[in-house]
């Protein structure tokens, strides 16, 4: 079961990272105005998600990749808080926006299993 969880987490982050390049506007829309150079940040976060997602699969890089995912998830809280507090996202159900916060903690815990 431990390996299945690892493969799912790896797939999730690798796919999410690839999606940054397939649909960058989706991520650009969520960027808080106080974060500089939105295009670069979307690109960098996509690259890092792919690298860390794949890195989970190799014992030599698994721990570092898990820590990288944890760091990204902590940084991504800024986006979730922005989406929760900005009127820009009034069309999104508040329950969905609030639900992303505990989900973020669950992902952090999940990644920590592979440190």
N, C-alpha and C positions, 0 to 999 in steps of 0.2 A: 504493500500500500504506500510505503514511503516513496518508492520510485515513481509510482503513478502520480503522486502529488508533485514530485519534482518535474516530471515531464509536462504536466498540465501547467504548472507555474512558468516553466521555460517557454512553452508554446504561447501562453497568454502574453508574456512580455515581448517575445519576439514578434508576434503578430501585431501587438499594439504599436511597437516601434516601427514596423513596416507601414502600418496605417498612417503614420505621421507623414510619409512620403506619398502615399496614395491619395489621401484627403487632408492636405495641410490646412485648408481653410477651416475644417472642423476644429482643429487645435488652436489656430490663430484666433478664432472667435472667442475662445475661453480665456485668452491671455489677459491678465490684469494689466491696466495701463501703466502701473509703476514698474513693471518688468521691462527692461530695455531690449531692443532688437528682437522683436517677436519672431521673425522668420528664422533667425539664427538659433534662438532658444528652442523652437519647435524642431528644427533640424537636429540640434545637439541632443535633445531629449529622445528623439527617435533613434539616433545612432546609439546612444547609451542603453536604451531599452533593448535593442537588438543585441548589442555586445553582451550585456548582462544576462539576457535571456538565454543566449547560446552558451555563455560561460558557465551557467548553472550545470550544464551537462558534463563538464569535465572536472575531475577531482582536483586537478591543479588550480583551477580558477573558480571552483564552486563557492568557496567562502567569500572571496573578494567580490564575486558577482552578486551574492546574496546581500552583502553589505552595500554594494552599489544600488541595488534595488531598494533597500531600506532607506538609503539617503535620498533617492529620487522620490520615494513615496512621502517622505517628510517634507521635502521641498514642494511637492505637488499639493500639500495642504493649502498653500497660498492660493492656488487656483480654486480649490473647493470652497474656501472661505469667501473669495471674491464672488464666485457664482452664487453663493448663499446670500450675500449682502448687497449685490448690485441689482438695480432695477432692470438691467439689460436682460436678465434671465427670468423675467416675470412669467413667461409662457411655460417654463418648466415647473412641474409640481414640486412644491416645497418639500414634500415627503421624500421625493427622489433626491433632491439636493442634500437634505439632511442625512439620508440613508447612505450617501457616499462617505460620510465621515467614519462611521463604524466599519464600513467596508475597507476603508484605508487601513485602519488598525488591524483588521483581519489579514490583509495582504502583508503588512509589516510582520505580523506573527508568523505567517506562512513562510515568508522569505527567511526569517530568523531560524527556522527549523533546519536550514541548509548552511548555516554559518559554520 
